[in-house]
């Protein structure tokens, strides 16, 4: 049975009063973090009390601090390990960085594929208090006897729905069987899918569910539009959009080959661009991400490996050059912009035969996507689409809202 706690987006006035120890309050104050996000406001007190928590919140809402502060505070009070499971290497590095910020003295080990096994073994021999791991690499270390989970007292599953979507359910089950049942469990997820519900029902003790936005909800300040064009017109439309927007841009494509080709095309336009997908080594992916953060690359071309766990502030625009195979990934993709209450924009390119795909996205978000036209690019209509309502936008462009 799950106790439900629904929240508005009105944050608490300060981190004081949430049960946070002075050590962490000082760190937050020094870094000028004054106001907790809604998920932090509700989840932190419950987790500090030792309760099992299911946190449903979109990316970019401060979930890492929501579990990181309680986990580190409780580990400072008693012996045992903290284990954070994440779906991707990039998210593991990001989580470790955030936890290190909270308490640089607490030893941690990051266990991820694509990185040096020997270096990770050396980290494990330093007796870390927190393990941040992807499921496959953690099991590799378990099977070789380098790590035991018998001392885990706090388990965090970050982006639980994403891990299940990526097929990690069997590995998660193996890991859960190796962890003491007498533990605290914290699940954080953007959606409460049936798979996540089954996992929480089986492996959690009367958890409190904290939901700060319904599944499929997009950040309030993210505006969206879709252009309906033939496939052959996509590159020309992209060129026009890249001229119109001068800030950082995250450009999503469906396939690894598509990412490689589009990166070459964008560079041919004179743009600084990098690519990130599963065919790139961990070092290459990290260089691309760090270069994107630092401004070395204005454009990052990515497959859905970057749809979640990519924490880059100030992304002006997300472009869905290809619509995602899974409609729910649309929400996670555009969640890369408009983070932490900042404004953002998302543009999607759809072909005439993708009307159903757009309607599926609209159904998840419970809103219609404005359809825009570019004055220099021929626009099309969806095949066998529903009737449309025509109105004028504030910019004077003709837009159509899908029914």
N, C-alpha and C positions, 0 to 999 in steps of 0.2 A: 504494500500500500504506500502511495506517495502523497505526502502532504503538499498541496499546491499553494504557492505564494506568487500572486501576480503583482506587477509593479508598473507604475508610470515611469516616465523618463525624467522625473524631477529628482535631481540628486540631493544627497545629504549636504549640509553646509560645510562639513569638514571631516577629516579622517578621525578626529578626536571623537570618542564616544562609541567607537566600533570594537573596542577591546584590544586594539593594537598596542603592542609594547612600545615604550618610549624609544628604544633603539631604532625601530622602523619608522616611528613618527618623525624622528630627527632626520632620517634619510630622505623621507618624502618631503619634509619641509625644506631641506637644503636644496633639493632638486626642483623646488617650487611646484610640487604637486599638492594643491590645496583642497581640491574638491573631488571626492570619490565618484566614479561612474556608478550608474544604477546597479550593475551587477556586483561591483565591489561593495557598495553600501549594504546590499542584502546578503551576499554570500560570505563575506569576511567574518561577521559575528558568529554565524552558524558554524563555519568551519573551525574557528578558534575554539568553540565549545566542544569540538570533537564529533559533530554530527556528520552523517553522510549527506552530501549535497549533489543535486543534479542542476547544473546551471545552463539554461537555454538562452543564448545571446548571440547576436551576430558578431562577426570578426570586427576587430577595431574598437571593442567596448571595454578593454582592460581586463580580460579574463586571466592573463598571466599573474597579475598582482592579486586577483581575487582568490587564486589558490596558492600563489607563492608566499604571500605574507603569512597566512595561517599555517602552512606547512613548515616554514622555517621557524616560526615562533614556537610551534609545538615540538619540533625536533630539538630546539635549544633547551627544552624543559625535560626531555627524557631521551633514553637511548633508542636506537632503531634507525631504519632507513626510510627515506622518501623516494618513491619511484614515479616518474612522470613519463607516460607513454604518449608518443606523438606520431602522426602519419608520415612526416617527411623529414629529410635531413635538414632542410632550411629552417623548419619550425623548431627542431631540436636545438640548433645553434642559437636561434632567437630566444628561446625559453631560457637556455643557460645564461645568456647575456643578461636577461632581465633579472634572473635570480642572483647572479653575481653582483649586480647593481644593488640589490637589497641587502646582501650580506657577503662581502668579498672574502671573509674569513672562513665561510663554510665550504668545505671541500666538495667538489662535484665531479662527476665523470659523464661525458657525452658519448653514448654508444650508438654509432650510426654506420650504415653501409657506405662504401665508397671512401672511407677514411682509414688511416693506418690502424690495423688490428693491434700491432705491438704497442703503439702509443696509448691505445685504450686499455690494454693490459697493464701498462705502467700506471695509468690513472687509477685503475681498480686496486692496485697494490698499495696505493696511498690511503686506503680505507675511507672512501668518500661517504658523506652522509646522504647525498642525493644523487640518484641516477636519472639522467634524461636520455631516453632511448627510443629508437624505432623498434617495432616488435621483432623483425627478422634478425637484426644484429644482436639484440638482447638474448634471443634464444641461442644464437651461435656461441656467445660467451657462456651461457648456462651449460650447454652441452659439452663444452671443453673444460668446464670446471673452474672458470675464472671468476664467476659470480654466483652467489646464492641469494635467493629472495626470501629466506626464512626470517630475516630480521626486518622486513618491510612493515612499517606501521601505518604509513600513509601512501595510498595509491591514487594517482591522478591520471585520468584519461582525458587528454586534451584533444579537441576535434574528434570526438568519439564517432560521430556519424561519418566523417571522412575516412577514418580507419576502416570502418565496416564497408563503406563503398569501395575501398581499394582492395578488399578481399582479405583483410587481416583477421577476420573472425577466428579461424583455427589457431593462429598464433596467440591471439589474445586469450583464448580458452586455455592454452598450454601455460601461459604466464599466470593467469588467475589461479590455476590449480597449484601453483608453486608458492603462492603467497599465503601467509596465515589468514584464516577467516576472521580472526579478531584484529581487525584493522579499520582504519577510516578510509572511506572511498569517496572520491570527488570526481564526478563526470561533468565535463563541459562540452557542449555541442551547440551548433548553430540551429539544428533541427531536432525535433523529438520523433525520430522515425520509429516504425514498429520494431526494427532491429535493436535500436538503442533502448526502447522500452523493455524488450525481453532481457537485455543484458542487465539493466538496472534491477528488474524484478528478481533475477537469479542471484546477483552478486552484491546487492546492497542491503543495508539494514534500515528499514523505515526511513528512506531518504526524504529530505525536503526538496521539492522542485521549485526553483526560482526561475521565472520566465519574464524577461524584461521586454520582449517583443515577440509577437507571434511568428512562427516559422514562415520564412519567405518575406519578412519585413525588411525593407531597405532603409538605410539611414535617411533621416528626414531631409537633409540638404543635398541629396544626390538627385539631380535632374536626369532624365533619360529621353532618348529618341531613337527611332529606327529608320533606316533608309532601305527601300526596296529597290534593288538593282539587279541586273543580270550579272552573273559571275564574271564575265569579261570586263565589266565596268568597275569592279571592286578596287583595283589598283589605282585607277584614275581618281576615284572618289577618295581613297586613302590619301593620295597626294594632296588633294584640295584641303582635307581635314587637317593634315599635318602643317599646312601653311597657316590655317586659321587659328590653331592653338599653339601657343609658344612655350607652355610649361612641360612638365614631365608627363609621359604617356606610357601606359601599359597596354600592350597590343596582344590580344588573345587569338590564337588559331587552334584548330582541332588536332593537327598531326605534327610530329617531329619534322618530317620532310617539309611540310608547309611552313614551319617556323624557320627552318634553314633558308628556304627560298625567299620568304618575305623579308628576312633580315638582310639578305644580300640586296634585295630591291630597295629597301629603305636606305641602306648605306649608299646605294647608287644615286639617291636623291640628295645626297650631301648631309644626311642626318647621322648623328652619333648613336648607334644602336648596338645592343647585345641580345643574345638569345639564351633562353633557359628552358631546358626540357630534359627528359630522362636519358637521352643519348649523350648528354654533356657530362663530363666527370664532375665529381663534387667540387674540385678545385675550380673548374671552369664556371660552374654554377655560382659558386661563392664570389668569384671575381666579377661576374656579370651583375650580381645583386649588389655587391659593395660599390661597384662603379655606377650603378643606377642611383644608389643612395647619395653618393658623393657628387653627382652631377657630371661625371665623366661620360655617361651615356644618358641622353635625353629620353630615349625610347627603349623599352624592354619588351622583346617579343617572346611570348610564353605560351606553352600549352597549359592544360589544367593542373599540371604539377605545381603551378604558382597561384592557383585560384584561392588557396587558403594558406594561412601561416606566413604570408608575405607582409612584413610590417615595415612599410615605407611611408613616411609622412609626406604630405604635400603633393601627392599625385593629382595632377589637374584633371586628367581625362583617362578613362578606360574605353578602349575600342574593342568590340567583339567583331573582329574581321570575319570570323566564322562563329555561328551560333554554337553553343555547347551541345554535345550529344545528350547530356542529362540536363533537363531544364532547371533543376535545382542549382546547378553550378553557375547559372546566370547570376543568381543572387550573390554567390560567393565571389564571383569575378568582379562585379561592380562594387562590392564591398571594399575593394582596394582603394577606392576614392571616397572622399567625404568622411574620412575617419576622424574620430574624436570631436565631432560636432562641426568640422570644417566643411565648406561647400565642395561639391564635386560634380562631375558630369560623366555620363556614359552614352556612347553611341554604338549602335549595332547595325551591321550590314546583313540584310536578309535577301534571299533570292525569291522570285515569284512563287516557287513551289514550297516555301517554308511557312506558309500561313498557319498551319497547325502547330508548328514549333513555337511561333510567336504567341499563339493563343494559349499554349501550355504554360509558357512563361508568365503570361498575364494571369492565368488561373492561380499559379503559385503565389504571385505577388498581390493578388486581389485588386489589380488596377490595370488600366489600359495603357499601352505604350503609344505615345504620340508618333505618328509616321510623318517624316519630314522629306522635303525635296530639295535637291541642290540645283541652283539655276543653270549650272554648266554640265550636269550629268543627267542623262535620260533616266527618269524614274518609271517604275513598273507598278503593277497591282498584283496582289496575291491571287493565285489561281483558285477559283471557286470560293472566294472569301465571302464573309458575311457582309451585309450592307454597312456603309460607313457614314459617319456624320462629318460634315466639312465645316471647319471654322478657321478663323485667322489667328495666328500666334502673335505675341507681343512684338516679335521681330519682323512681322509683316510677311512671314513665309506661310504658304498654304500647308496646313497640316490636317491629317485625318486620324481620327481615333478609331481603333479597331473595336468592334463590338464583340 
